[in-house]
């Protein structure tokens, strides 16, 4: 079941609202040539259809041997790594061209190869070196088509990245027109004891989504989900606390959506904003209760894991992401709200 409401008003604005709109979005694409899939590059190309971007690809070589052993090789290891970078750069250029990313959107250093003992740490460092606005990672190959499944590296990034992550579902079908709607997701009920802090974390994704939608001249949809049956039934079927709690969250979600809508309309009064509540059996049923388009982008904020600004995705978000049929942006959660 889905409940939708929409605002009335004039057409949404098409002109950029912020200085950032004139600055290319810096996209770092984690991509390994081979059978793993090209969805990260396809998603970067999708963004490039509607946004000013500068794109670079990165490949990681997992180094299991100590640095002291490498030093004994002298310049031989550096020469080998340089050859690997040249080979990788040729493959990246071919993949970018086939995906439709214009050469004007490629970074001057279009491809880098980095080595070390941890792929997630290498990606985090590469994103910081590039000053990336988004680090795009593809799905594990075991994911169903159109869905995202974490692998070892992406799972680590979802608990440690200091750069916003873009998750590209496997073999996802994307609109040739690029982003046609921005969605912001609210995943769980707020704890009354920590409502203001949790709300500030969600507001980070809300304002990002609103600014992006205004910049592109597309609609913003605020979404919440009320899944049922996430826990096993109680021995006494007459007592179903999970359904009661889901119903209570559904009611609270409507209030959260109304409040979020008022906030973003105050901030961007010309933006057209819709709200939607998806309810169904489990996350799959709740997500599928809403209609999704090939041009949809979804964003949500992570939870706070400490004083350092980084992504931290809990179990609720991890389960949610497995069923989302569109690209997802996850923001690091700072110690203090942006707004």
TISEPA-433853 format. One record per residue (C-alpha): residue number from 1; residue in one letter; x, y, z. Coordinates in steps of 0.25 Angstrom, whole numbers, plus 2048, in hexadecimal, padded with zeros to 3 digits. Layout:
! TISEPA-433853
SITE,seq,type,east,north,up
SITE,NUM,A,X,Y,Z .
...
This chain:
! TISEPA-433853
SITE,seq,type,east,north,up
SITE,1,X,800,800,800 .
SITE,2,X,805,80E,7FD .
SITE,3,X,800,81B,801 .
SITE,4,X,804,827,7F9 .
SITE,5,X,802,836,7FA .
SITE,6,X,808,842,7F2 .
SITE,7,X,80A,850,7F3 .
SITE,8,X,803,85A,7EA .
SITE,9,X,80A,867,7E4 .
SITE,10,X,812,86C,7D8 .
SITE,11,X,81B,864,7D0 .
SITE,12,X,828,860,7D6 .
SITE,13,X,834,869,7D4 .
SITE,14,X,83F,865,7CA .
SITE,15,X,84A,86F,7CD .
SITE,16,X,855,86B,7D7 .
SITE,17,X,853,870,7E5 .
SITE,18,X,861,86F,7EA .
SITE,19,X,86F,872,7E7 .
SITE,20,X,872,863,7E7 .
SITE,21,X,869,861,7DB .
SITE,22,X,874,868,7D2 .
SITE,23,X,87E,85E,7D8 .
SITE,24,X,880,850,7D2 .
SITE,25,X,87C,845,7DB .
SITE,26,X,888,83D,7DE .
SITE,27,X,885,82E,7DC .
SITE,28,X,88F,823,7DF .
SITE,29,X,88B,816,7D9 .
SITE,30,X,890,809,7E0 .
SITE,31,X,891,800,7D4 .
SITE,32,X,899,7F3,7D1 .
SITE,33,X,899,7EE,7C3 .
SITE,34,X,894,7E0,7C1 .
SITE,35,X,887,7D8,7C4 .
SITE,36,X,883,7E0,7D0 .
SITE,37,X,87A,7EA,7C9 .
SITE,38,X,87A,7F8,7C4 .
SITE,39,X,86E,7FE,7CC .
SITE,40,X,877,808,7D3 .
SITE,41,X,87C,80E,7C6 .
SITE,42,X,86D,80D,7C0 .
SITE,43,X,868,815,7CC .
SITE,44,X,873,81F,7CB .
SITE,45,X,86F,821,7BC .
SITE,46,X,861,822,7C1 .
SITE,47,X,865,82E,7CA .
SITE,48,X,86D,834,7BF .
SITE,49,X,860,835,7B6 .
SITE,50,X,85A,840,7C0 .
SITE,51,X,866,845,7C8 .
SITE,52,X,873,84C,7C6 .
SITE,53,X,87D,841,7CA .
SITE,54,X,88B,83E,7CA .
SITE,55,X,88E,82F,7CA .
SITE,56,X,89A,826,7CE .
SITE,57,X,89B,817,7D0 .
SITE,58,X,8A3,810,7DB .
SITE,59,X,8A8,801,7DB .
SITE,60,X,8AD,7FB,7E8 .
SITE,61,X,8B9,7F1,7E8 .
SITE,62,X,8B8,7E9,7F5 .
SITE,63,X,8C6,7E8,7FB .
SITE,64,X,8C8,7DD,805 .
SITE,65,X,8D7,7DE,806 .
SITE,66,X,8DE,7E8,80F .
SITE,67,X,8E4,7F5,80A .
SITE,68,X,8F2,7F1,80E .
SITE,69,X,8F1,7E5,804 .
SITE,70,X,8ED,7EF,7F9 .
SITE,71,X,8F8,7F9,7FC .
SITE,72,X,902,7ED,7F9 .
SITE,73,X,8FD,7ED,7EB .
SITE,74,X,902,7FB,7E8 .
SITE,75,X,8FC,802,7DC .
SITE,76,X,8F6,7F5,7D6 .
SITE,77,X,8EA,7F6,7DE .
SITE,78,X,8E7,804,7DB .
SITE,79,X,8E9,801,7CC .
SITE,80,X,8DF,7F6,7CD .
SITE,81,X,8D5,7FE,7D4 .
SITE,82,X,8D7,809,7C9 .
SITE,83,X,8D4,7FF,7BE .
SITE,84,X,8C8,7FA,7C6 .
SITE,85,X,8C3,808,7C6 .
SITE,86,X,8C5,80A,7B7 .
SITE,87,X,8BD,7FE,7B4 .
SITE,88,X,8B2,801,7BE .
SITE,89,X,8B1,80F,7B8 .
SITE,90,X,8AF,80A,7AA .
SITE,91,X,8A4,801,7AF .
SITE,92,X,89D,80C,7B7 .
SITE,93,X,89D,815,7AB .
SITE,94,X,897,80B,7A2 .
SITE,95,X,88C,808,7AD .
SITE,96,X,889,817,7AF .
SITE,97,X,888,819,7A0 .
SITE,98,X,87E,80D,79F .
SITE,99,X,876,812,7AB .
SITE,100,X,874,81F,7A4 .
SITE,101,X,87C,828,7AD .
SITE,102,X,881,833,7A5 .
SITE,103,X,891,835,7A5 .
SITE,104,X,88F,843,7AA .
SITE,105,X,889,83D,7B7 .
SITE,106,X,895,834,7B9 .
SITE,107,X,8A0,839,7C3 .
SITE,108,X,8AD,83C,7BE .
SITE,109,X,8B2,830,7C6 .
SITE,110,X,8A7,827,7C1 .
SITE,111,X,8AC,81A,7C8 .
SITE,112,X,8B4,817,7D4 .
SITE,113,X,8B9,80A,7DA .
SITE,114,X,8BC,809,7E9 .
SITE,115,X,8C1,7FE,7F1 .
SITE,116,X,8C1,7FA,800 .
SITE,117,X,8BC,7F0,80A .
SITE,118,X,8AD,7F5,80B .
SITE,119,X,8A4,7F8,7FF .
SITE,120,X,89B,800,807 .
SITE,121,X,8A6,809,80D .
SITE,122,X,8AC,80A,7FF .
SITE,123,X,89F,80F,7F9 .
SITE,124,X,89D,819,805 .
SITE,125,X,8AB,81F,803 .
SITE,126,X,8A9,820,7F4 .
SITE,127,X,89B,827,7F6 .
SITE,128,X,8A2,831,7FF .
SITE,129,X,8AE,833,7F5 .
SITE,130,X,8A4,836,7EA .
SITE,131,X,89B,83E,7F3 .
SITE,132,X,890,836,7EE .
SITE,133,X,881,83A,7F1 .
SITE,134,X,87D,82C,7EE .
SITE,135,X,883,81F,7EF .
SITE,136,X,87C,815,7E6 .
SITE,137,X,87C,806,7E9 .
SITE,138,X,875,7FB,7E1 .
SITE,139,X,86E,7EF,7E7 .
SITE,140,X,873,7E1,7EA .
SITE,141,X,870,7D8,7DE .
SITE,142,X,867,7CF,7E6 .
SITE,143,X,85C,7DA,7E7 .
SITE,144,X,850,7D9,7DF .
SITE,145,X,84F,7E2,7D3 .
SITE,146,X,84B,7F0,7D7 .
SITE,147,X,84F,7EE,7E6 .
SITE,148,X,85B,7F1,7EE .
SITE,149,X,862,7E7,7F7 .
SITE,150,X,86F,7EB,7FF .
SITE,151,X,87C,7E4,7FD .
SITE,152,X,887,7E4,807 .
SITE,153,X,88D,7F1,802 .
SITE,154,X,87F,7F9,801 .
SITE,155,X,87B,7F3,80E .
SITE,156,X,887,7F9,815 .
SITE,157,X,885,806,80D .
SITE,158,X,877,807,813 .
SITE,159,X,87D,807,821 .
SITE,160,X,889,810,81F .
SITE,161,X,889,819,812 .
SITE,162,X,88B,828,814 .
SITE,163,X,886,82A,806 .
SITE,164,X,877,829,802 .
SITE,165,X,875,81C,7FC .
SITE,166,X,86C,819,7EF .
SITE,167,X,868,80A,7EE .
SITE,168,X,865,805,7E0 .
SITE,169,X,85C,7FA,7DF .
SITE,170,X,860,7EE,7D7 .
SITE,171,X,85C,7EF,7C8 .
SITE,172,X,852,7FA,7CB .
SITE,173,X,84A,801,7C0 .
SITE,174,X,84C,810,7C1 .
SITE,175,X,845,81B,7B9 .
SITE,176,X,84C,821,7AD .
SITE,177,X,847,82E,7B2 .
SITE,178,X,850,82D,7BF .
SITE,179,X,849,830,7CC .
SITE,180,X,83B,833,7CB .
SITE,181,X,837,833,7DA .
SITE,182,X,83E,834,7E7 .
SITE,183,X,839,82C,7F3 .
SITE,184,X,83C,82D,802 .
SITE,185,X,83A,821,80B .
SITE,186,X,836,820,819 .
SITE,187,X,838,812,81E .
SITE,188,X,835,811,82D .
SITE,189,X,82D,817,838 .
SITE,190,X,834,822,840 .
SITE,191,X,837,81F,84E .
SITE,192,X,830,82A,857 .
SITE,193,X,83D,82B,860 .
SITE,194,X,846,82F,854 .
SITE,195,X,83C,834,84A .
SITE,196,X,843,841,847 .
SITE,197,X,850,83B,844 .
SITE,198,X,84A,830,83B .
SITE,199,X,842,83A,834 .
SITE,200,X,84F,843,831 .
SITE,201,X,855,836,82B .
SITE,202,X,849,834,822 .
SITE,203,X,849,843,81E .
SITE,204,X,857,842,818 .
SITE,205,X,851,839,80D .
SITE,206,X,845,841,80D .
SITE,207,X,84C,84E,809 .
SITE,208,X,856,847,800 .
SITE,209,X,84A,841,7F8 .
SITE,210,X,842,84E,7F8 .
SITE,211,X,84E,856,7F3 .
SITE,212,X,851,84B,7E8 .
SITE,213,X,842,84A,7E4 .
SITE,214,X,842,85A,7E2 .
SITE,215,X,84F,85A,7DB .
SITE,216,X,84A,850,7D1 .
SITE,217,X,83C,855,7D0 .
SITE,218,X,835,848,7D4 .
SITE,219,X,82C,844,7DF .
SITE,220,X,830,840,7ED .
SITE,221,X,828,834,7F3 .
SITE,222,X,829,832,802 .
SITE,223,X,827,823,806 .
SITE,224,X,825,81B,812 .
SITE,225,X,823,80C,814 .
SITE,226,X,81A,804,81D .
SITE,227,X,81E,7F5,81C .
SITE,228,X,817,7EA,823 .
SITE,229,X,81B,7DC,826 .
SITE,230,X,82A,7E0,829 .
SITE,231,X,82A,7D7,835 .
SITE,232,X,826,7C9,838 .
SITE,233,X,818,7C7,83D .
SITE,234,X,816,7C6,84B .
SITE,235,X,811,7B8,851 .
SITE,236,X,803,7BE,853 .
SITE,237,X,7FF,7C3,846 .
SITE,238,X,7F4,7CC,84D .
SITE,239,X,800,7D5,852 .
SITE,240,X,807,7DB,846 .
SITE,241,X,80F,7E6,84C .
SITE,242,X,817,7E7,83E .
SITE,243,X,80B,7EB,837 .
SITE,244,X,807,7F5,842 .
SITE,245,X,814,7FC,842 .
SITE,246,X,814,7FC,832 .
SITE,247,X,807,803,833 .
SITE,248,X,80C,80D,83D .
SITE,249,X,818,810,834 .
SITE,250,X,80F,812,828 .
SITE,251,X,807,81D,830 .
SITE,252,X,814,823,835 .
SITE,253,X,81A,823,827 .
SITE,254,X,80E,82B,821 .
SITE,255,X,812,836,82B .
SITE,256,X,820,835,828 .
SITE,257,X,81E,836,819 .
SITE,258,X,815,843,81C .
SITE,259,X,81F,849,824 .
SITE,260,X,82A,846,81A .
SITE,261,X,821,84C,80F .
SITE,262,X,81F,859,816 .
SITE,263,X,82E,85A,819 .
SITE,264,X,832,858,80B .
SITE,265,X,827,861,805 .
SITE,266,X,82C,86C,80E .
SITE,267,X,83A,86A,809 .
SITE,268,X,836,869,7FB .
SITE,269,X,828,86F,7F9 .
SITE,270,X,828,86C,7EA .
SITE,271,X,82B,85D,7EB .
SITE,272,X,820,853,7E8 .
SITE,273,X,81F,849,7F3 .
SITE,274,X,818,83C,7F4 .
SITE,275,X,817,833,800 .
SITE,276,X,815,824,800 .
SITE,277,X,813,819,80B .
SITE,278,X,816,80B,806 .
SITE,279,X,80F,800,80E .
SITE,280,X,811,7F1,80C .
SITE,281,X,816,7E4,810 .
SITE,282,X,825,7E6,814 .
SITE,283,X,82E,7F0,80E .
SITE,284,X,82C,7EA,800 .
SITE,285,X,81D,7EC,801 .
SITE,286,X,81E,7FA,807 .
SITE,287,X,827,7FE,7FC .
SITE,288,X,820,7F8,7F1 .
SITE,289,X,813,7FF,7F5 .
SITE,290,X,819,80B,7EF .
SITE,291,X,81B,80E,7E1 .
SITE,292,X,829,80F,7DC .
SITE,293,X,82E,815,7CF .
SITE,294,X,83B,813,7C7 .
SITE,295,X,83F,821,7CA .
SITE,296,X,83D,820,7DA .
SITE,297,X,849,823,7E3 .
SITE,298,X,847,820,7F2 .
SITE,299,X,84F,826,7FD .
SITE,300,X,84F,824,80C .
SITE,301,X,858,828,818 .
SITE,302,X,860,81E,820 .
SITE,303,X,860,81D,82F .
SITE,304,X,86B,823,838 .
SITE,305,X,876,81A,83C .
SITE,306,X,87F,824,843 .
SITE,307,X,885,832,843 .
SITE,308,X,88B,830,835 .
SITE,309,X,883,833,829 .
SITE,310,X,881,825,822 .
SITE,311,X,877,81C,81C .
SITE,312,X,871,812,826 .
SITE,313,X,865,809,821 .
SITE,314,X,85E,801,82B .
SITE,315,X,857,7F4,829 .
SITE,316,X,849,7FA,826 .
SITE,317,X,850,802,81A .
SITE,318,X,858,7F6,816 .
SITE,319,X,84B,7EE,814 .
SITE,320,X,844,7FA,80E .
SITE,321,X,84F,7FC,803 .
SITE,322,X,84E,7ED,7FE .
SITE,323,X,840,7F0,7F9 .
SITE,324,X,841,7FE,7F3 .
SITE,325,X,840,7FE,7E3 .
SITE,326,X,847,80B,7E1 .
SITE,327,X,855,811,7E3 .
SITE,328,X,857,815,7F2 .
SITE,329,X,85F,820,7F8 .
SITE,330,X,863,81F,807 .
SITE,331,X,869,82B,80E .
SITE,332,X,873,82A,819 .
SITE,333,X,86D,82F,827 .
SITE,334,X,875,83B,82D .
SITE,335,X,875,83D,83C .
SITE,336,X,86D,84A,83A .
SITE,337,X,862,84C,830 .
SITE,338,X,865,854,823 .
SITE,339,X,859,85C,826 .
